[in-house]
Amino acid sequence: MDDKQAAMARLQARIDAINKRMVIDSNDLDYETHLRQKRQLQQILDRMKEKINNK
């Protein structure tokens, strides 16, 4: 697995962990924080996938 694929796997693992945490955290502030982090990580992952697909 090359560096980009490894980084993408780590990003996806982090997104999955945030999804699990969002189910547990019922506090609105915690949920919003997790949601913001998830969106940022997902944008990064999507851009990385797009670059790989465009090559």
Secondary structure, 3 states (H helix, E strand, C coil): CCHHHHHHHHHHHHHHHHHHHHHHCCCHHHHHHHHHHHHHHHHHHHHHHHHHHHC
